[in-house]
Amino acid sequence: MNWLLVDVVKQQLFLMSPTQQVLQAWPIATGLAGVGEYEGSGCTPRGWHRVRAAIGGDENARAVFRGRRPTGEIWSPELSAKFPERDWILGRILWLCGEELGFNRGGKVDTQRRYIYLHGVPDTKPMGVPASHGCINLQPAAMLAVFDRVPVGTKVFIV
């Protein structure tokens, strides 16, 4: 089965084959606070994860989500100006679950309970630099491409 590699240094997401071949790559933005596993840190957690849930498959690429549910809004520059402090989650969500007990799963280091996702963000958000609150951000078109290639249960390694 294919799997995902999140390279925090390169700020790239790679779709990998079972034989370690790069099938596709996309620019991303990870945690502005760096890497780390602790709840409330704003960091992107490291290690092995899996996709626990895939949310938003029938939504517009710029549909706005809050609490993993579509709000009925479609992101636009005007909507962004109206709500400048929102952490925009758009189009699709791949919710991650840590696989390493005590490191990124359980207690104060639980990736799933920290609500760490791969998700779409506005086209205006920079990629290739740390800028998120801990999630892995992708441009809308890239998020659609990843979502279509990554089923629930897919392994994800964040390094």
Secondary structure, 3 states (H helix, E strand, C coil): CCEEEEECCCCEEEEECCCCCEEEEEECECECCCECCCCCCCCECCEEEEEEEEECCCCCCCEEEECCEEEEEECCHHHHHHCCCCCCCEEEEEEEEECCECCCECHHHCCCCCCCEEEECCCCCCCCCCCECCCEEECHHHHHHHHHHCCCCCEEEEC
